[in-house]
Amino acid sequence: MRTQIGIIGAGPAGLFLAHLLHRVGIGAINLESRSRADVESTIRAGVLEHWVVELMNELGIGERMMAEAHFHTGITLQWNGARHHLDIEGLTNGKRVAVYPQHEVLKDLIAARLSHGGEIVFDVGDTAIRGIDTQTPAIAFRRDRTGDLETLHCDYVIGADGFHGPGRQAIPRGHRTEYQKVYPFGWLGILTEAPLSWHELIYANQGDGFALLSTRSPDVQRMYIQCDPTDDIAAWSDARIWEQLHARLGTSDGWALTEGRIFQKGIIPLRSFVCEPMQYGRLFLAGDAAHIVPPTGAKGLNLAVADVMVLSRALGARYARNSQEGLDRYSEVCLRRIWKGERFSWFMTTMLHRNHDESDFERRIHFADLDLIRTLDAAARSVAENYVGLPFDA
């Protein structure tokens, strides 16, 4: 097999890149270890920054998103039983975010990619990267996991294969530095059949810690509470979950959370991670292969798309003008945005969670941060601009 760009992964980074390259006439093939059904059914949160919404529409894949997504002009912050509406639209000159689950984005990307004649090979196994320090890199793989070993020859290899994929591991240890912070808490997330309890996302630091009220549809809501990441989910009965949600989201004005049947629940750990650089030879990393953020700042998918925007422009310049500059500066350009996303995600996470290793002094500082957002326009605008998406070249 032969293509110009071999992409390992059919998640947000890999699929957006394939579409962006197709737009400028560059060929690509995606190799994905999971089945199409698994990719399209793995439920993950999705808050799309303003510019990502615009990009999906530019690529001609935004029709379903525009019809089904929840467009939010603000978020609600809550502490000490009181709420503060952060007017994102007003603070950012009319920008807003779309709540549209990641698996729905992937459905749209996959359907459009296949309709354009693009190739996505699902269910591959034994993926291995070869020759990235030569002019003729390649990806070895097996179809249906157990088939004959095949080789995809390409000009460049893209590791858009997540934290556990072979992409990052192909960069020699002596040529990469990894930065990581593991948080002492996790999120217990539920999906519940219930009507909307609030018109926008609520981020709360109250009672025993963090809670998030989100939505999936008018009849299905997504909610999270802070927990110990080592907890057994069996220890969290539905009654206990609702008790904690009421305690952490309750207000002094008589508002009440609407309960419903919980049909999915699970616990995820929280961490921050960055790999530098994001390239070696003819290998380039994108998305979770290079960086992970806690979900508090809603930056994961958006940073992945930003990576491939930079990469698609650099590859476009390479093929159109034989310019190497964009590829040489790929890590530098991406990491400026990534570290800002990491900072914002860390800030939101530490401000909104209870860390038992912190002192009472530090906890009071977090409440002071929340009050500063409530009372100071500059602080509110900073949060709003980060949340809705920084200018792309910032």
Protein Blocks (a to p, Z undefined) as FASTA:
>chain_A
ZZfbdcedjdfklmmmmmmmmmnopacddddfbdfklmmmmccdddddfklmmmmmmnop
ammmmmmmccdfbdcddeehiacdddfklmngopacddddfklmmmmmmmmmmmnopacd
ehiahiacehklbcbdcddddehhlaccdddddfbdcdfebjklmklmmpcfklcccddd
ddfbdcdddddddddfbfbdcdddehjbccddddfbfkbccddddddfkbcfklmcfklm
mmmmmmmmpcfeopacdddddfbdcdddddddddddfbehjaccehjlloccdfklopmm
mmmmmmmmmmmmmmmmmmmnopaklmmmmmmmmmmmmmmmmmmmmmmmmmmpccfkbcfk
lmmmmmmmmmmmmmmmklmmmmmmmmnopafkZZ
